[in-house]
């Protein structure tokens, strides 16, 4: 099974990773053990609690879709502009640090 992985960071601290199985079209979130049990950590979303190390597609996909605009034309334009799937991490997404979490330590300083 070939999975594409996007690492999630809080500053430079590893939080977890989003995995995308292109063949199954499934997304998953897996917390890093150190983040999961740290006294200073917090979940990516209240709907994705730290008590559970891995969250399957049916849990993570609604959260990710909630981050996107409601306008399908905007989502399609973003996908074309950045050459990525807006829901999955297909291709090479641009490094981002939006809000609290980021995907590239250099962008989260």
CNS distance restraints for C-alpha pairs under 8 A (distance, minus, plus):
assign (resid   1 and name CA) (resid  21 and name CA) 7.43 0.50 0.50
assign (resid   2 and name CA) (resid  21 and name CA) 6.43 0.50 0.50
assign (resid   2 and name CA) (resid  22 and name CA) 7.65 0.50 0.50
assign (resid   3 and name CA) (resid  19 and name CA) 6.08 0.50 0.50
assign (resid   3 and name CA) (resid  20 and name CA) 5.38 0.50 0.50
assign (resid   3 and name CA) (resid  21 and name CA) 4.73 0.50 0.50
assign (resid   3 and name CA) (resid  22 and name CA) 6.99 0.50 0.50
assign (resid   4 and name CA) (resid  19 and name CA) 5.63 0.50 0.50
assign (resid   4 and name CA) (resid  20 and name CA) 5.11 0.50 0.50
assign (resid   4 and name CA) (resid  21 and name CA) 6.58 0.50 0.50
assign (resid   4 and name CA) (resid  22 and name CA) 7.76 0.50 0.50
assign (resid   4 and name CA) (resid  89 and name CA) 6.99 0.50 0.50
assign (resid   4 and name CA) (resid  90 and name CA) 7.35 0.50 0.50
assign (resid   5 and name CA) (resid  17 and name CA) 6.43 0.50 0.50
assign (resid   5 and name CA) (resid  18 and name CA) 5.67 0.50 0.50
assign (resid   5 and name CA) (resid  19 and name CA) 4.56 0.50 0.50
assign (resid   5 and name CA) (resid  20 and name CA) 6.42 0.50 0.50
assign (resid   5 and name CA) (resid  89 and name CA) 7.58 0.50 0.50
assign (resid   6 and name CA) (resid  17 and name CA) 5.53 0.50 0.50
assign (resid   6 and name CA) (resid  18 and name CA) 5.15 0.50 0.50
assign (resid   6 and name CA) (resid  19 and name CA) 6.50 0.50 0.50
assign (resid   6 and name CA) (resid  89 and name CA) 7.11 0.50 0.50
assign (resid   6 and name CA) (resid 103 and name CA) 6.90 0.50 0.50
assign (resid   7 and name CA) (resid  14 and name CA) 7.32 0.50 0.50
assign (resid   7 and name CA) (resid  15 and name CA) 7.72 0.50 0.50
assign (resid   7 and name CA) (resid  16 and name CA) 6.04 0.50 0.50
assign (resid   7 and name CA) (resid  17 and name CA) 4.29 0.50 0.50
assign (resid   7 and name CA) (resid  18 and name CA) 6.36 0.50 0.50
assign (resid   7 and name CA) (resid 103 and name CA) 5.75 0.50 0.50
assign (resid   7 and name CA) (resid 104 and name CA) 7.97 0.50 0.50
assign (resid   8 and name CA) (resid  14 and name CA) 6.18 0.50 0.50
assign (resid   8 and name CA) (resid  15 and name CA) 5.43 0.50 0.50
assign (resid   8 and name CA) (resid  16 and name CA) 5.24 0.50 0.50
assign (resid   8 and name CA) (resid  17 and name CA) 5.33 0.50 0.50
assign (resid   8 and name CA) (resid  18 and name CA) 7.28 0.50 0.50
assign (resid   8 and name CA) (resid 101 and name CA) 6.57 0.50 0.50
assign (resid   8 and name CA) (resid 102 and name CA) 5.85 0.50 0.50
assign (resid   8 and name CA) (resid 103 and name CA) 5.04 0.50 0.50
assign (resid   8 and name CA) (resid 104 and name CA) 7.94 0.50 0.50
assign (resid   9 and name CA) (resid  13 and name CA) 5.33 0.50 0.50
assign (resid   9 and name CA) (resid  14 and name CA) 4.62 0.50 0.50
assign (resid   9 and name CA) (resid  15 and name CA) 5.18 0.50 0.50
assign (resid   9 and name CA) (resid  16 and name CA) 7.20 0.50 0.50
assign (resid   9 and name CA) (resid 101 and name CA) 5.66 0.50 0.50
assign (resid   9 and name CA) (resid 102 and name CA) 5.20 0.50 0.50
assign (resid   9 and name CA) (resid 103 and name CA) 5.73 0.50 0.50
assign (resid   9 and name CA) (resid 104 and name CA) 7.12 0.50 0.50
assign (resid   9 and name CA) (resid 105 and name CA) 7.07 0.50 0.50
assign (resid  10 and name CA) (resid  14 and name CA) 6.48 0.50 0.50
assign (resid  10 and name CA) (resid  15 and name CA) 6.36 0.50 0.50
assign (resid  10 and name CA) (resid 100 and name CA) 6.57 0.50 0.50
assign (resid  10 and name CA) (resid 101 and name CA) 5.04 0.50 0.50
assign (resid  10 and name CA) (resid 102 and name CA) 6.41 0.50 0.50
assign (resid  10 and name CA) (resid 108 and name CA) 7.84 0.50 0.50
assign (resid  11 and name CA) (resid 101 and name CA) 7.22 0.50 0.50
assign (resid  11 and name CA) (resid 102 and name CA) 7.19 0.50 0.50
assign (resid  11 and name CA) (resid 105 and name CA) 6.24 0.50 0.50
assign (resid  11 and name CA) (resid 108 and name CA) 5.33 0.50 0.50
assign (resid  11 and name CA) (resid 109 and name CA) 6.50 0.50 0.50
assign (resid  12 and name CA) (resid 105 and name CA) 5.09 0.50 0.50
assign (resid  12 and name CA) (resid 108 and name CA) 7.38 0.50 0.50
assign (resid  14 and name CA) (resid  32 and name CA) 6.78 0.50 0.50
assign (resid  14 and name CA) (resid  35 and name CA) 7.13 0.50 0.50
assign (resid  15 and name CA) (resid  31 and name CA) 5.88 0.50 0.50
assign (resid  15 and name CA) (resid  32 and name CA) 5.54 0.50 0.50
assign (resid  15 and name CA) (resid  35 and name CA) 5.48 0.50 0.50
assign (resid  15 and name CA) (resid  36 and name CA) 7.81 0.50 0.50
assign (resid  16 and name CA) (resid  29 and name CA) 7.03 0.50 0.50
assign (resid  16 and name CA) (resid  30 and name CA) 5.38 0.50 0.50
assign (resid  16 and name CA) (resid  31 and name CA) 3.97 0.50 0.50
assign (resid  16 and name CA) (resid  32 and name CA) 4.64 0.50 0.50
assign (resid  16 and name CA) (resid  35 and name CA) 7.64 0.50 0.50
assign (resid  17 and name CA) (resid  29 and name CA) 5.71 0.50 0.50
assign (resid  17 and name CA) (resid  30 and name CA) 5.42 0.50 0.50
assign (resid  17 and name CA) (resid  31 and name CA) 6.51 0.50 0.50
assign (resid  17 and name CA) (resid  32 and name CA) 7.67 0.50 0.50
assign (resid  18 and name CA) (resid  27 and name CA) 6.80 0.50 0.50
assign (resid  18 and name CA) (resid  28 and name CA) 5.55 0.50 0.50
assign (resid  18 and name CA) (resid  29 and name CA) 4.60 0.50 0.50
assign (resid  18 and name CA) (resid  30 and name CA) 6.61 0.50 0.50
assign (resid  19 and name CA) (resid  27 and name CA) 5.51 0.50 0.50
assign (resid  19 and name CA) (resid  28 and name CA) 5.06 0.50 0.50
assign (resid  19 and name CA) (resid  29 and name CA) 6.34 0.50 0.50
assign (resid  19 and name CA) (resid  30 and name CA) 7.91 0.50 0.50
assign (resid  20 and name CA) (resid  25 and name CA) 6.95 0.50 0.50
assign (resid  20 and name CA) (resid  26 and name CA) 5.70 0.50 0.50
assign (resid  20 and name CA) (resid  27 and name CA) 4.53 0.50 0.50
assign (resid  20 and name CA) (resid  28 and name CA) 6.57 0.50 0.50
assign (resid  20 and name CA) (resid  88 and name CA) 6.21 0.50 0.50
assign (resid  20 and name CA) (resid  89 and name CA) 6.50 0.50 0.50
assign (resid  20 and name CA) (resid  90 and name CA) 7.70 0.50 0.50
assign (resid  21 and name CA) (resid  25 and name CA) 5.50 0.50 0.50
assign (resid  21 and name CA) (resid  26 and name CA) 5.22 0.50 0.50
assign (resid  21 and name CA) (resid  27 and name CA) 6.48 0.50 0.50
assign (resid  22 and name CA) (resid  26 and name CA) 6.87 0.50 0.50
assign (resid  22 and name CA) (resid  90 and name CA) 7.56 0.50 0.50
assign (resid  26 and name CA) (resid  56 and name CA) 7.89 0.50 0.50
assign (resid  26 and name CA) (resid  57 and name CA) 5.45 0.50 0.50
assign (resid  27 and name CA) (resid  56 and name CA) 6.69 0.50 0.50
assign (resid  27 and name CA) (resid  57 and name CA) 4.73 0.50 0.50
assign (resid  27 and name CA) (resid  60 and name CA) 6.85 0.50 0.50
assign (resid  27 and name CA) (resid  61 and name CA) 6.65 0.50 0.50
assign (resid  27 and name CA) (resid  88 and name CA) 6.82 0.50 0.50
assign (resid  28 and name CA) (resid  54 and name CA) 7.11 0.50 0.50
assign (resid  28 and name CA) (resid  55 and name CA) 5.65 0.50 0.50
assign (resid  28 and name CA) (resid  56 and name CA) 4.73 0.50 0.50
assign (resid  28 and name CA) (resid  57 and name CA) 5.25 0.50 0.50
assign (resid  28 and name CA) (resid  60 and name CA) 6.30 0.50 0.50
assign (resid  29 and name CA) (resid  54 and name CA) 5.65 0.50 0.50
assign (resid  29 and name CA) (resid  55 and name CA) 5.07 0.50 0.50
assign (resid  29 and name CA) (resid  56 and name CA) 6.69 0.50 0.50
assign (resid  29 and name CA) (resid  60 and name CA) 6.61 0.50 0.50
assign (resid  30 and name CA) (resid  53 and name CA) 5.70 0.50 0.50
assign (resid  30 and name CA) (resid  54 and name CA) 4.29 0.50 0.50
assign (resid  30 and name CA) (resid  55 and name CA) 6.33 0.50 0.50
assign (resid  31 and name CA) (resid  35 and name CA) 6.75 0.50 0.50
assign (resid  31 and name CA) (resid  36 and name CA) 6.04 0.50 0.50
assign (resid  31 and name CA) (resid  50 and name CA) 7.40 0.50 0.50
assign (resid  31 and name CA) (resid  53 and name CA) 5.32 0.50 0.50
assign (resid  31 and name CA) (resid  54 and name CA) 6.42 0.50 0.50
assign (resid  32 and name CA) (resid  36 and name CA) 6.04 0.50 0.50
assign (resid  32 and name CA) (resid  53 and name CA) 7.71 0.50 0.50
assign (resid  33 and name CA) (resid  37 and name CA) 6.29 0.50 0.50
assign (resid  33 and name CA) (resid  53 and name CA) 7.55 0.50 0.50
assign (resid  34 and name CA) (resid  38 and name CA) 5.98 0.50 0.50
assign (resid  35 and name CA) (resid  41 and name CA) 5.87 0.50 0.50
assign (resid  36 and name CA) (resid  41 and name CA) 6.79 0.50 0.50
assign (resid  36 and name CA) (resid  42 and name CA) 7.99 0.50 0.50
assign (resid  36 and name CA) (resid  50 and name CA) 5.47 0.50 0.50
assign (resid  36 and name CA) (resid  51 and name CA) 7.47 0.50 0.50
assign (resid  36 and name CA) (resid  53 and name CA) 7.10 0.50 0.50
assign (resid  37 and name CA) (resid  41 and name CA) 7.41 0.50 0.50
assign (resid  37 and name CA) (resid  50 and name CA) 7.93 0.50 0.50
assign (resid  42 and name CA) (resid  50 and name CA) 7.17 0.50 0.50
assign (resid  43 and name CA) (resid  48 and name CA) 6.26 0.50 0.50
assign (resid  43 and name CA) (resid  49 and name CA) 5.48 0.50 0.50
assign (resid  43 and name CA) (resid  50 and name CA) 5.54 0.50 0.50
assign (resid  44 and name CA) (resid  48 and name CA) 6.47 0.50 0.50
assign (resid  44 and name CA) (resid  49 and name CA) 7.79 0.50 0.50
assign (resid  44 and name CA) (resid 101 and name CA) 7.96 0.50 0.50
assign (resid  45 and name CA) (resid  49 and name CA) 6.97 0.50 0.50
assign (resid  45 and name CA) (resid  63 and name CA) 7.78 0.50 0.50
assign (resid  47 and name CA) (resid  59 and name CA) 7.55 0.50 0.50
assign (resid  47 and name CA) (resid  63 and name CA) 7.77 0.50 0.50
assign (resid  48 and name CA) (resid  52 and name CA) 7.70 0.50 0.50
assign (resid  48 and name CA) (resid  55 and name CA) 6.92 0.50 0.50
assign (resid  48 and name CA) (resid  59 and name CA) 7.19 0.50 0.50
assign (resid  48 and name CA) (resid  60 and name CA) 7.42 0.50 0.50
assign (resid  55 and name CA) (resid  59 and name CA) 6.00 0.50 0.50
assign (resid  55 and name CA) (resid  60 and name CA) 6.43 0.50 0.50
assign (resid  56 and name CA) (resid  60 and name CA) 6.30 0.50 0.50
assign (resid  57 and name CA) (resid  61 and name CA) 5.44 0.50 0.50
assign (resid  58 and name CA) (resid  62 and name CA) 7.05 0.50 0.50
assign (resid  59 and name CA) (resid  63 and name CA) 7.12 0.50 0.50
assign (resid  60 and name CA) (resid  64 and name CA) 6.27 0.50 0.50
assign (resid  61 and name CA) (resid  65 and name CA) 6.03 0.50 0.50
assign (resid  61 and name CA) (resid  87 and name CA) 7.59 0.50 0.50
assign (resid  62 and name CA) (resid  66 and name CA) 6.06 0.50 0.50
assign (resid  63 and name CA) (resid  67 and name CA) 6.78 0.50 0.50
assign (resid  64 and name CA) (resid  68 and name CA) 7.05 0.50 0.50
assign (resid  64 and name CA) (resid  87 and name CA) 6.75 0.50 0.50
assign (resid  65 and name CA) (resid  87 and name CA) 6.70 0.50 0.50
assign (resid  68 and name CA) (resid  75 and name CA) 7.30 0.50 0.50
assign (resid  69 and name CA) (resid  74 and name CA) 7.14 0.50 0.50
assign (resid  69 and name CA) (resid  75 and name CA) 6.95 0.50 0.50
assign (resid  71 and name CA) (resid  75 and name CA) 6.65 0.50 0.50
assign (resid  72 and name CA) (resid  76 and name CA) 6.10 0.50 0.50
assign (resid  73 and name CA) (resid  77 and name CA) 6.08 0.50 0.50
assign (resid  74 and name CA) (resid  78 and name CA) 6.16 0.50 0.50
assign (resid  75 and name CA) (resid  79 and name CA) 6.25 0.50 0.50
assign (resid  75 and name CA) (resid  86 and name CA) 6.44 0.50 0.50
assign (resid  76 and name CA) (resid  80 and name CA) 6.32 0.50 0.50
assign (resid  76 and name CA) (resid  86 and name CA) 7.72 0.50 0.50
assign (resid  77 and name CA) (resid  81 and name CA) 6.01 0.50 0.50
assign (resid  78 and name CA) (resid  82 and name CA) 6.00 0.50 0.50
assign (resid  78 and name CA) (resid  83 and name CA) 7.83 0.50 0.50
assign (resid  78 and name CA) (resid  84 and name CA) 7.87 0.50 0.50
assign (resid  78 and name CA) (resid  86 and name CA) 7.11 0.50 0.50
assign (resid  79 and name CA) (resid  83 and name CA) 5.33 0.50 0.50
assign (resid  79 and name CA) (resid  84 and name CA) 4.88 0.50 0.50
assign (resid  79 and name CA) (resid  85 and name CA) 5.38 0.50 0.50
assign (resid  79 and name CA) (resid  86 and name CA) 5.57 0.50 0.50
assign (resid  80 and name CA) (resid  84 and name CA) 6.89 0.50 0.50
assign (resid  82 and name CA) (resid  93 and name CA) 7.00 0.50 0.50
assign (resid  82 and name CA) (resid  94 and name CA) 7.17 0.50 0.50
assign (resid  83 and name CA) (resid  91 and name CA) 6.75 0.50 0.50
assign (resid  83 and name CA) (resid  92 and name CA) 7.70 0.50 0.50
assign (resid  83 and name CA) (resid  93 and name CA) 7.76 0.50 0.50
assign (resid  84 and name CA) (resid  88 and name CA) 7.86 0.50 0.50
assign (resid  84 and name CA) (resid  89 and name CA) 6.65 0.50 0.50
assign (resid  84 and name CA) (resid  90 and name CA) 5.44 0.50 0.50
assign (resid  84 and name CA) (resid  91 and name CA) 5.30 0.50 0.50
assign (resid  84 and name CA) (resid  92 and name CA) 6.66 0.50 0.50
assign (resid  84 and name CA) (resid  93 and name CA) 6.05 0.50 0.50
assign (resid  85 and name CA) (resid  89 and name CA) 6.12 0.50 0.50
assign (resid  85 and name CA) (resid  90 and name CA) 5.37 0.50 0.50
assign (resid  85 and name CA) (resid  91 and name CA) 7.43 0.50 0.50
assign (resid  89 and name CA) (resid  93 and name CA) 6.31 0.50 0.50
assign (resid  95 and name CA) (resid 102 and name CA) 7.67 0.50 0.50
assign (resid  95 and name CA) (resid 103 and name CA) 5.67 0.50 0.50
assign (resid  95 and name CA) (resid 104 and name CA) 5.51 0.50 0.50
assign (resid  95 and name CA) (resid 107 and name CA) 7.06 0.50 0.50
assign (resid  96 and name CA) (resid 102 and name CA) 5.46 0.50 0.50
assign (resid  96 and name CA) (resid 103 and name CA) 5.51 0.50 0.50
assign (resid  96 and name CA) (resid 104 and name CA) 6.42 0.50 0.50
assign (resid  96 and name CA) (resid 107 and name CA) 6.31 0.50 0.50
assign (resid  96 and name CA) (resid 108 and name CA) 7.82 0.50 0.50
assign (resid  97 and name CA) (resid 101 and name CA) 6.08 0.50 0.50
assign (resid  97 and name CA) (resid 102 and name CA) 3.86 0.50 0.50
assign (resid  97 and name CA) (resid 103 and name CA) 6.28 0.50 0.50
assign (resid  97 and name CA) (resid 104 and name CA) 7.08 0.50 0.50
assign (resid  97 and name CA) (resid 107 and name CA) 5.64 0.50 0.50
assign (resid  97 and name CA) (resid 108 and name CA) 5.28 0.50 0.50
assign (resid  98 and name CA) (resid 102 and name CA) 6.12 0.50 0.50
assign (resid 101 and name CA) (resid 108 and name CA) 7.96 0.50 0.50
assign (resid 102 and name CA) (resid 107 and name CA) 7.35 0.50 0.50
assign (resid 102 and name CA) (resid 108 and name CA) 6.15 0.50 0.50
assign (resid 103 and name CA) (resid 107 and name CA) 7.85 0.50 0.50
assign (resid 104 and name CA) (resid 108 and name CA) 6.67 0.50 0.50
assign (resid 105 and name CA) (resid 109 and name CA) 7.02 0.50 0.50
